[in-house]
Amino acid sequence: MAIELSNESKFTCDEAALVSVADFTIRKMGIHPDSDLSITLVDEERIEELHIQWMDLPGPTDVLSFPMDELKPFSFADGPGIIGDIVLCPQFAAKQAKAGVDAELALLTIHGVLHCLGFDHAEKEEEIEMFALQEECLQEWQEQKK
């Protein structure tokens, strides 16, 4: 699994944990291990620009996801592909973090991976499924780290 992380923000966080939780989630979702994912950490100004450009929504946000090859869960047999790009804003995440910024960024990384794999939360049923799955991934990842 090739997970490239680039920290373009001035925020210090546990970058190795972000790669680890992304890798865990991708494997749990049955994606081919030779697939690629990019994670970029940016400041609030940059994520606001991207939020406006791609979502036509004002203001900064915590995470944006850009799927590439539209890989679906448990598509291992389809071979490797490009999962997509996740853009995180640590400064924004820090403002909403209840359990610490590293925990919030781990959750947002899982959220971004799931979006890249086709999950959404526009409808209530989708939200229930996606949020339960991201909590499951986070808990299992935290357990396996112990």
ABEGO torsion letter per residue (X at the ends): XBBBBBBABABBBBAAAAAAAAAAAAAAAGBBAABBBBBBBBBAAAAAAAAAAAAGBBEBBABBBBBAAGBBBGAAAAEBBBAEBBBBBAAAAAAABAAEAAAAAAAAAAAAAAAAAGBBAABAAAAAAAAAAAAAAAAAAAAAAX
